[in-house]
């Protein structure tokens, strides 16, 4: 995608009831097109853009609420020009699948959190297209939340990471059971995954039976919440495989529906907990929950500049920053042949259909979202669904082609080729002579790049093929080449 489009799209705040769309005299919806681009649904944006913007006076731009207004006309015109060079027929694929034996219309669920904590919220999400919900964890614990309880690390109006110290549902068990009954009555084809948390055998069994009788399609066992104030609950259980096995078994033995332990990432490896889950009769696992963390470094300003202490607490980190960690833990299960028959419900930083493809390529059969919804609302599902349908359809693929496709490509670092180097390639027409590649290679690489008239020049003898230069280039002017050199040839 053109850098102009990327930059302007990243600045858009995606207003509710956007004035730019109301002002469009050409019958387009600029906000919807920009939103599709924001969530990498480029094919969906292609379907909505036309030639008309080139002949328009751009009243949409005048309505932009930003002081430095988004160049909407330039974005849509550039997008339309890019569309003309796209030489494939854009078409949709069917993204129906199954999870734990139940057919679902798409792989997207709400995860167990504040986004799934009432009937009205879940109803709205279902109506917008989510195929299932892991309802916010029910328990017999008397929950009292603190306020405020969220923080975030932000850049360009977006969360890089998000931290919460929220716990479980504050509604009573009986109140939540009525919600489950109503959801199953009104949405019988949606997947109702009920998250439960007990403190002893009796509580686990009681909650399991009540949720089953209220219509749950499956149970998610919360062995992973990092924010519990009660001992022997949440991640305290998930860190001890023996407890995972014990409580999974008492639930499996008490109800005839699938049981899915939710595993904690606050361990070195989830393999032991996954084996414990399987041995106890679980049909699948879900992961990851949030990672224990501290984010409020802005408190330093209060402490030093204002001479004021600002309290903060360890909480659970989520959002885009945890996606690589989530994929690592998921791969532990999907690449283990003894665990490969477990259903996996994956979560951790899913914002786009491309994120979804990554999780599914490592074996996930359903995907759960929270942080992206908290940031952008349930409407994020539009581009998650459309993006996946259009990508698969246009490239003649199905979900079955995607599930687990990357498992075979995951290679242990000890097995990586170490005798060759692959040189980078400089695209001179894209280079803006900023020198970022030179600085990074000089101070963080192998000093293989020099400058001549501000143009980067590669010394192939010094280059080790690490590709740091490619990663730091702001203009995508450096790519990996096809040139492979034996490092030890004479």
C-alpha positions as CSV (number, residue, x, y, z in Angstrom):
1,X,0.0,0.0,0.0
2,X,1.2,3.5,-0.7
3,X,2.9,5.3,2.1
4,X,0.5,8.2,1.7
5,X,-2.5,5.9,2.4
6,X,-0.8,4.3,5.4
7,X,0.1,7.6,7.0
8,X,-3.3,9.2,6.6
9,X,-5.2,6.1,7.6
10,X,-3.2,5.8,10.8
11,X,-4.1,9.3,11.8
12,X,-7.9,8.9,11.4
13,X,-9.7,8.6,14.7
14,X,-12.7,6.7,13.2
15,X,-15.3,9.0,14.5
16,X,-18.7,7.7,15.5
17,X,-21.4,9.0,13.0
18,X,-18.5,10.5,11.0
19,X,-19.1,13.9,9.4
20,X,-16.9,13.1,6.5
21,X,-19.2,10.4,5.4
22,X,-22.3,12.6,5.8
23,X,-20.7,15.3,3.7
24,X,-19.7,13.0,0.7
25,X,-21.5,14.2,-2.4
26,X,-20.5,11.1,-4.4
27,X,-22.4,8.5,-2.4
28,X,-19.3,7.0,-0.8
29,X,-18.6,6.3,2.8
30,X,-15.1,7.6,3.5
31,X,-15.1,6.4,7.1
32,X,-16.0,2.9,6.1
33,X,-13.3,2.8,3.4
34,X,-10.7,4.2,5.8
35,X,-11.8,1.7,8.5
36,X,-11.3,-1.2,6.1
37,X,-7.8,0.0,5.4
38,X,-7.1,0.5,9.1
39,X,-7.9,-3.1,9.7
40,X,-6.0,-4.4,6.6
41,X,-9.2,-5.2,4.7
42,X,-7.7,-3.8,1.5
43,X,-10.0,-5.9,-0.8
44,X,-13.0,-4.6,1.0
45,X,-11.8,-1.0,0.5
46,X,-11.3,-1.7,-3.2
47,X,-14.9,-2.7,-3.5
48,X,-16.1,0.6,-2.1
49,X,-13.9,3.1,-3.9
50,X,-14.7,4.6,-7.3
51,X,-13.3,7.1,-9.8
52,X,-15.6,9.8,-8.6
53,X,-13.2,11.2,-6.0
54,X,-10.9,12.5,-8.6
55,X,-13.5,15.0,-9.8
56,X,-14.8,16.0,-6.3
57,X,-14.2,19.2,-4.4
58,X,-13.7,17.0,-1.2
59,X,-16.4,18.4,1.1
60,X,-15.5,15.4,3.3
61,X,-12.1,16.9,4.2
62,X,-13.7,20.1,5.4
63,X,-15.7,18.2,7.9
64,X,-12.7,16.3,9.4
65,X,-12.5,17.1,13.1
66,X,-8.7,17.1,13.2
67,X,-6.8,20.3,13.1
68,X,-4.5,18.8,10.5
69,X,-7.3,17.3,8.5
70,X,-7.1,13.9,6.9
71,X,-6.3,14.1,3.2
72,X,-9.4,11.9,2.4
73,X,-9.5,12.7,-1.3
74,X,-5.8,11.8,-1.8
75,X,-6.3,8.6,0.1
76,X,-9.3,7.5,-1.9
77,X,-7.9,8.6,-5.3
78,X,-4.6,6.8,-4.6
79,X,-6.5,3.7,-3.4
80,X,-8.6,3.7,-6.6
81,X,-5.4,3.9,-8.7
82,X,-3.9,1.0,-6.8
83,X,-7.1,-0.9,-7.3
84,X,-6.8,-0.6,-11.1
85,X,-3.5,-2.5,-11.0
86,X,-5.0,-5.4,-9.0
87,X,-5.4,-8.2,-11.5
88,X,-7.5,-10.7,-9.6
89,X,-11.3,-11.1,-9.4
90,X,-12.4,-10.2,-5.8
91,X,-14.8,-12.8,-4.5
92,X,-16.0,-14.3,-1.2
93,X,-15.4,-17.6,0.4
94,X,-17.5,-19.4,3.0
95,X,-16.0,-19.1,6.4
96,X,-18.3,-21.4,8.3
97,X,-16.4,-23.9,10.5
98,X,-16.9,-26.0,13.5
99,X,-15.7,-25.7,17.1
100,X,-15.9,-28.6,19.5
101,X,-18.4,-30.3,17.2
102,X,-20.8,-27.4,16.8
103,X,-21.1,-25.5,13.5
104,X,-20.3,-21.8,13.7
105,X,-20.8,-19.2,11.0
106,X,-17.3,-17.8,11.4
107,X,-14.4,-18.3,13.9
108,X,-14.8,-15.1,15.8
109,X,-15.9,-15.0,19.5
110,X,-16.0,-12.4,22.3
111,X,-13.6,-13.4,25.0
112,X,-14.4,-13.6,28.6
113,X,-14.1,-10.0,29.8
114,X,-15.9,-6.8,30.1
115,X,-17.0,-7.0,26.4
116,X,-19.1,-10.0,27.2
117,X,-20.7,-9.1,30.6
118,X,-24.4,-8.6,29.9
119,X,-27.2,-9.8,27.7
120,X,-27.4,-6.4,25.8
121,X,-23.7,-6.4,25.1
122,X,-23.6,-9.9,23.7
123,X,-26.8,-9.4,21.8
124,X,-25.3,-6.4,20.0
125,X,-22.1,-8.3,19.2
126,X,-24.1,-11.3,17.9
127,X,-26.3,-9.0,15.7
128,X,-23.1,-7.5,14.3
129,X,-21.7,-10.9,13.3
130,X,-19.8,-12.5,16.1
131,X,-20.5,-16.3,16.0
132,X,-19.9,-17.0,19.7
133,X,-19.1,-15.7,23.2
134,X,-17.0,-16.8,26.1
135,X,-19.1,-15.1,28.7
136,X,-17.4,-13.1,31.5
137,X,-16.4,-15.5,34.2
138,X,-19.1,-16.4,36.8
139,X,-18.1,-17.4,40.3
140,X,-19.3,-17.5,43.9
141,X,-16.6,-14.9,44.8
142,X,-17.9,-11.5,46.0
143,X,-16.3,-9.3,43.4
144,X,-15.6,-5.6,44.2
145,X,-13.7,-3.9,41.4
146,X,-11.3,-0.9,41.8
147,X,-11.6,2.3,39.9
148,X,-9.9,3.2,37.6
149,X,-8.6,-0.2,36.5
150,X,-7.2,0.2,33.0
151,X,-4.1,1.7,31.5
152,X,-2.5,1.7,28.1
153,X,0.7,2.3,26.1
154,X,-0.4,4.3,23.1
155,X,1.0,5.5,19.8
156,X,-0.8,7.3,16.9
157,X,-4.2,7.1,18.7
158,X,-3.9,3.3,19.0
159,X,-3.0,0.9,21.9
160,X,0.3,-0.7,21.6
161,X,-0.6,-2.6,24.8
162,X,-3.4,-2.5,27.3
163,X,-3.3,-3.4,31.0
164,X,-6.2,-4.2,33.3
165,X,-6.7,-5.2,36.9
166,X,-10.3,-6.3,36.4
167,X,-11.6,-9.5,37.9
168,X,-14.8,-11.5,37.3
169,X,-18.5,-10.8,36.7
170,X,-20.0,-8.7,39.5
171,X,-23.4,-10.1,38.7
172,X,-24.7,-13.0,40.8
173,X,-24.6,-16.5,39.4
174,X,-28.4,-16.6,39.2
175,X,-28.5,-13.3,37.3
176,X,-26.0,-14.6,34.8
177,X,-27.9,-17.9,34.4
178,X,-30.9,-15.9,33.3
179,X,-28.7,-14.2,30.7
180,X,-27.5,-17.6,29.3
181,X,-31.1,-18.9,29.0
182,X,-32.2,-15.8,27.2
183,X,-29.2,-15.9,24.8
184,X,-29.8,-19.5,23.9
185,X,-33.5,-18.9,23.4
186,X,-32.9,-15.9,21.1
187,X,-29.6,-17.1,19.4
188,X,-29.8,-20.9,19.3
189,X,-27.1,-21.1,16.6
190,X,-24.5,-19.0,18.3
191,X,-21.9,-20.7,20.4
192,X,-22.3,-20.1,24.2
193,X,-19.0,-20.8,25.9
194,X,-19.5,-20.1,29.6
195,X,-16.4,-19.2,31.7
196,X,-16.5,-20.4,35.3
197,X,-14.1,-20.2,38.3
198,X,-14.4,-22.1,41.5
199,X,-12.3,-22.3,44.7
200,X,-12.9,-26.0,45.5
201,X,-14.5,-29.1,44.0
202,X,-18.0,-28.3,45.1
203,X,-17.9,-24.8,43.6
204,X,-16.5,-26.1,40.2
205,X,-19.2,-28.8,40.0
206,X,-22.0,-26.5,41.1
207,X,-21.1,-23.8,38.5
208,X,-20.6,-26.4,35.8
209,X,-24.0,-28.0,36.3
210,X,-25.8,-24.7,36.5
211,X,-24.2,-23.4,33.4
212,X,-25.0,-26.6,31.5
213,X,-28.6,-26.5,32.6
214,X,-28.9,-22.9,31.5
215,X,-27.8,-23.8,27.9
216,X,-24.0,-23.6,27.7
217,X,-22.6,-25.3,24.6
218,X,-19.3,-25.7,26.4
219,X,-17.5,-24.6,29.5
220,X,-14.3,-22.6,29.7
221,X,-12.4,-23.1,33.0
222,X,-10.7,-19.9,34.1
223,X,-7.3,-21.1,35.3
224,X,-5.6,-18.0,34.1
225,X,-6.9,-14.6,35.5
226,X,-3.8,-12.8,36.9
227,X,-5.8,-10.3,38.9
228,X,-7.5,-12.4,41.6
229,X,-7.4,-11.2,45.2
230,X,-8.5,-14.6,46.4
231,X,-5.9,-17.3,47.0
232,X,-6.0,-20.5,45.0
233,X,-7.9,-19.0,42.1
234,X,-7.2,-17.9,38.6
235,X,-3.6,-18.2,37.5
236,X,-2.7,-19.7,40.9
237,X,-4.4,-22.8,39.6
238,X,-3.1,-22.6,36.0
239,X,0.5,-22.5,37.2
240,X,0.1,-25.9,38.9
241,X,-0.6,-28.8,36.4
242,X,-1.9,-31.1,39.2
243,X,-4.6,-28.6,40.1
244,X,-5.4,-28.0,36.4
245,X,-6.0,-31.8,36.1
246,X,-7.9,-32.1,39.3
247,X,-10.4,-29.3,38.6
248,X,-10.8,-30.2,34.9
249,X,-11.6,-33.8,35.8
250,X,-14.3,-32.8,38.4
251,X,-16.0,-30.6,35.8
252,X,-15.7,-33.2,33.0
253,X,-17.2,-35.8,35.2
254,X,-20.1,-33.6,36.1
255,X,-21.4,-32.4,32.7
256,X,-21.8,-34.0,29.2
257,X,-20.6,-30.9,27.2
258,X,-17.1,-30.0,26.1
259,X,-14.7,-28.6,28.7
260,X,-12.0,-26.2,27.7
261,X,-9.5,-25.0,30.3
262,X,-8.2,-21.5,29.7
263,X,-4.4,-21.6,30.3
264,X,-2.2,-18.9,31.8
265,X,0.8,-17.5,30.0
266,X,2.4,-16.6,33.3
267,X,4.5,-19.8,33.1
268,X,7.6,-20.9,31.2
269,X,5.6,-23.4,29.1
270,X,1.9,-24.3,28.8
271,X,2.7,-27.9,27.7
272,X,2.4,-29.4,31.2
273,X,-1.0,-27.7,31.8
274,X,-2.2,-28.8,28.3
275,X,-1.3,-32.4,29.0
276,X,-3.0,-32.2,32.4
277,X,-6.1,-30.8,30.7
278,X,-6.1,-33.6,28.1
279,X,-5.6,-36.4,30.6
280,X,-8.5,-35.1,32.6
281,X,-10.8,-35.3,29.6
282,X,-10.8,-31.7,28.2
283,X,-11.8,-31.5,24.5
284,X,-9.7,-28.3,24.0
285,X,-7.9,-25.4,25.5
286,X,-8.0,-21.7,25.2
287,X,-5.1,-19.3,25.4
288,X,-3.6,-16.9,26.2
289,X,-5.0,-14.8,29.0
290,X,-3.2,-11.6,30.0
291,X,0.4,-11.4,31.0
292,X,1.4,-9.9,34.4
293,X,2.9,-6.5,33.8
294,X,3.4,-2.9,34.9
295,X,2.7,-0.1,32.4
296,X,2.3,3.1,34.3
297,X,5.7,4.6,33.8
298,X,4.1,8.0,33.4
299,X,3.8,8.0,37.2
300,X,7.5,9.2,37.2
301,X,6.3,12.6,36.0
302,X,4.1,12.9,39.0
303,X,6.8,11.7,41.3
304,X,9.5,14.0,40.1
305,X,7.8,17.0,38.6
306,X,4.8,17.2,41.0
307,X,6.3,15.6,44.0
308,X,3.3,13.4,44.2
309,X,3.2,9.6,44.5
310,X,0.9,7.8,42.0
311,X,0.0,4.3,43.0
312,X,0.0,1.5,40.5
313,X,-0.3,-2.3,40.5
314,X,0.8,-5.3,38.6
315,X,-2.0,-6.3,36.2
316,X,-2.7,-8.3,33.0
317,X,-1.2,-7.1,29.7
318,X,-3.1,-7.6,26.4
319,X,-3.4,-6.1,23.0
320,X,-1.1,-6.1,19.9
321,X,2.1,-6.3,22.0
322,X,1.2,-9.8,23.3
323,X,0.4,-11.4,19.9
324,X,3.9,-12.8,19.4
325,X,3.8,-14.3,22.9
326,X,0.3,-15.8,22.3
327,X,1.5,-17.4,19.1
328,X,4.5,-18.9,20.8
329,X,2.4,-20.6,23.5
330,X,-0.2,-21.8,21.0
331,X,2.6,-23.3,18.9
332,X,3.7,-25.4,21.9
333,X,0.4,-27.2,21.8
334,X,-0.2,-27.4,18.0
335,X,3.3,-28.7,17.2
336,X,3.1,-31.4,19.9
337,X,1.8,-34.6,18.3
338,X,0.4,-35.9,21.5
339,X,-1.7,-32.7,21.9
340,X,-2.6,-32.1,18.3
341,X,-6.1,-33.4,18.6
342,X,-7.1,-30.7,21.1
343,X,-9.3,-27.9,19.9
344,X,-7.6,-24.5,20.4
345,X,-9.4,-21.3,21.0
346,X,-6.7,-18.6,20.4
347,X,-6.5,-15.0,21.6
348,X,-4.0,-12.3,22.3
349,X,-3.8,-9.2,20.1
350,X,-6.2,-10.0,17.3
351,X,-7.2,-6.9,15.4
352,X,-7.3,-7.9,11.7
353,X,-8.2,-10.9,9.6
354,X,-4.4,-11.2,8.9
355,X,-3.9,-11.7,12.7
356,X,-6.7,-14.3,12.5
357,X,-4.9,-16.1,9.7
358,X,-1.7,-16.3,11.8
359,X,-3.6,-17.9,14.7
360,X,-5.4,-20.3,12.5
361,X,-2.2,-21.2,10.6
362,X,-0.9,-22.5,13.9
363,X,-4.0,-24.6,14.6
364,X,-6.7,-22.4,16.3
365,X,-10.3,-23.3,15.4
366,X,-11.8,-20.3,17.1
367,X,-10.6,-16.8,17.9
368,X,-11.4,-14.6,20.9
369,X,-11.3,-10.8,21.0
370,X,-11.3,-8.3,23.8
371,X,-8.8,-5.4,23.6
372,X,-9.5,-4.6,20.0
373,X,-13.2,-4.4,20.8
374,X,-12.5,-2.2,23.9
375,X,-10.6,0.2,21.6
376,X,-12.8,0.2,18.5
377,X,-16.1,-1.4,19.4
378,X,-18.0,-4.5,18.1
379,X,-17.9,-3.1,14.6
380,X,-14.4,-4.4,14.2
381,X,-16.1,-7.6,13.3
382,X,-17.2,-6.2,9.9
383,X,-13.6,-6.2,8.6
384,X,-12.6,-9.3,10.4
385,X,-15.4,-11.2,8.6
386,X,-15.3,-9.5,5.2
387,X,-11.5,-9.4,5.1
388,X,-11.3,-13.1,5.7
389,X,-14.0,-14.0,3.2
390,X,-12.5,-11.8,0.5
391,X,-8.9,-12.9,1.0
392,X,-9.8,-16.6,1.0
393,X,-12.2,-16.3,-2.0
394,X,-9.9,-14.1,-4.1
395,X,-7.0,-16.5,-3.6
396,X,-9.2,-19.6,-4.0
397,X,-8.5,-20.9,-0.4
398,X,-10.7,-22.3,2.3
399,X,-10.4,-22.3,6.1
400,X,-9.3,-25.9,5.9
401,X,-6.4,-24.8,3.7
402,X,-5.3,-22.4,6.5
403,X,-5.8,-24.5,9.7
404,X,-2.3,-25.6,10.8
405,X,-0.6,-24.7,7.6
406,X,2.3,-23.1,9.4
407,X,3.0,-25.8,11.9
408,X,5.3,-27.6,9.6
409,X,7.2,-24.4,8.9
410,X,8.1,-23.7,12.6
411,X,11.7,-24.8,12.9
412,X,13.8,-24.8,16.1
413,X,16.5,-22.2,16.1
414,X,19.2,-24.9,16.4
415,X,18.0,-26.3,13.1
416,X,18.3,-23.0,11.1
417,X,20.7,-22.7,8.2
418,X,23.8,-20.9,9.5
419,X,26.3,-21.2,6.6
420,X,24.6,-18.8,4.2
421,X,23.6,-15.2,4.3
422,X,20.8,-13.5,2.2
423,X,21.6,-10.0,1.2
424,X,19.1,-7.1,1.3
425,X,18.1,-5.3,-1.9
426,X,17.8,-1.5,-2.1
427,X,14.8,-0.1,-4.1
428,X,16.3,3.2,-5.3
429,X,13.0,4.6,-6.6
430,X,11.5,4.4,-3.1
431,X,14.5,5.6,-1.1
432,X,14.1,9.1,0.4
433,X,17.8,9.4,1.5
434,X,16.9,9.5,5.2
435,X,19.9,7.4,6.3
436,X,18.1,5.4,8.9
437,X,19.5,2.1,7.5
438,X,23.0,3.5,7.7
439,X,22.6,4.6,11.3
440,X,21.1,1.2,12.4
441,X,23.6,-0.9,10.5
442,X,26.5,1.2,11.8
443,X,25.5,1.1,15.5
444,X,23.3,-2.0,15.7
445,X,24.4,-4.2,12.9
446,X,27.6,-4.9,11.1
447,X,28.6,-1.5,9.7
448,X,28.0,-2.8,6.2
449,X,26.2,0.3,4.8
450,X,28.0,3.5,3.8
451,X,26.6,6.7,2.3
452,X,27.6,8.3,-1.0
453,X,25.7,11.5,-1.8
454,X,23.4,10.3,1.0
455,X,22.5,7.2,-0.9
456,X,23.1,3.9,1.0
457,X,25.7,1.6,-0.4
458,X,26.0,-2.0,0.8
459,X,29.3,-3.8,1.3
460,X,28.4,-7.5,0.7
461,X,31.5,-8.6,2.4
462,X,30.6,-7.0,5.7
463,X,26.9,-7.7,5.5
464,X,25.7,-10.7,7.5
465,X,22.2,-10.7,6.1
466,X,20.5,-9.9,9.4
467,X,17.9,-7.6,7.6
468,X,17.9,-4.9,10.3
469,X,18.1,-2.3,7.6
470,X,14.9,-3.6,6.0
471,X,13.0,-3.4,9.3
472,X,14.0,0.2,10.2
473,X,13.4,1.6,6.7
474,X,10.3,3.9,7.0
475,X,9.6,3.8,3.2
476,X,9.7,0.0,2.5
477,X,12.7,0.8,0.2
478,X,14.7,-2.3,1.3
479,X,13.6,-5.9,0.7
480,X,15.1,-9.3,1.0
481,X,16.9,-10.3,-2.2
482,X,17.3,-13.7,-3.9
483,X,21.1,-13.4,-3.5
484,X,22.4,-16.2,-1.2
485,X,26.1,-16.3,-0.3
486,X,28.0,-19.0,1.4
487,X,29.6,-17.2,4.3
488,X,32.6,-19.6,4.4
489,X,33.4,-19.8,0.7
490,X,36.8,-18.6,-0.5
